[in-house]
């Protein structure tokens, strides 16, 4: 029991001595330091560990196959001026939207196509023929969008008329040429997306 009292007394004496003796850093006691320190200047704050930045990835919207895309020709295409394999230009006439109303292909977007068959008008009233296909355009994010559809023109032949006039009136009518096939500027056509396309928003 005595030993416990002696230990307690020693610890108390040591604490009081340290409290009032000079500190090694600034030459003043801990008691003086606590009395003279301006508590208003003591600021404390807690910092939370930094959270990793959230990476935002683009959202993809599906443009289903067979979605209607109305296109319009930019120029008059005639068998007098073009041959098979030539490229012709169309334009998307109206916005193409998703089911929730988001524009996926803007109106005015260029559409390219190819003349897959062109036959110039011939003698004996034979008219020209032209077929345009292989349409494709781009979505708002630049994604390639293939389109299915065909524009074809084949005016009526005048072969019967040419032969009749050549036999009855003058053989020179056999040299009569048929009409040129042409697609006038401003011609509209319904095309359709050829496959599913995923567009980044």
Beta strands, then each sheet from edge to edge (+ up, - down):
strand 1: 60-63
strand 2: 68-73
strand 3: 77-78
strand 4: 87-92
strand 5: 96-97
strand 6: 103-105
strand 7: 110-119
strand 8: 129-138
strand 9: 144-148
strand 10: 151-153
strand 11: 182-183
strand 12: 188-193
strand 13: 197-200
sheet 1: 1+ 13-
sheet 2: 10+ 8- 7+ 4- 2+ 12- 9+
sheet 3: 3+ 11-
sheet 4: 5+ 6-
end
